[in-house]
Amino acid sequence: MENNVIQDYISGDTRVGLDKLLRLQLKVEGSIASKFGITSLAPLGFLVGFAVAYFIFST
């Protein structure tokens, strides 16, 4: 069985950058990333953030 590094990072004690503050986001995005085998959710986060900002500021 192969070692899932993302799952190890989520369950570990070492945090990098904003992961120290954004724990819920880390757990949600990490679980999605480990299930689908992707390494980065940055494009998805950008699209969701852009859509939310568009709806907020379009009024």
N, C-alpha and C positions, 0 to 999 in steps of 0.2 A: 504494500500500500504506500502511495506517495505521501510525502510530508506537505501539508497545506500551510504555507508560510503566513498567509493572511490570517488564518484561524489562530495560529500561534501568536501573532502580534496582538490580535484582539483579546485573547485570554491572558496575555502576559502583563507584566507590571510596567514595562518601559513604554513611554509615550513620546512622540516627536511633534514639535510644533503645536498647532492648534488642537491636536488630538487630546491634549491635556484638558482643554476646556469643553470641547464638543464631543462628549462621551456618547451621547445618544446617536448622533450622526455617525460616529465611528462604528458603533454596533450595527446599525441598520445597513449602512453602505458596505461594511465588511462582510456581513452575512450574505448580502446579494452578490458581492464580488466572489466570495468563496463558493457559492452554489453554482454560479455560471462560469467560473474559471477565468474571469477577467481580472486585469491588474489595476485598472484605474477607472473610477467613476467620475472623473473630472468633466468629461463632455456631457454626461447626463446631468450633473449638478449645475453646469453652466446653463443648459437648456431649461431646466426647471426654474432656476433663479431668474433667468431672463423673462420667462413667461409670467412669473409672479410679479416682477417689477413692471412689466408691460401692463398687466391688469390693474396694478395699484396706481400707476402714474398716467394711465390713459383717460382718466376722468377729467 
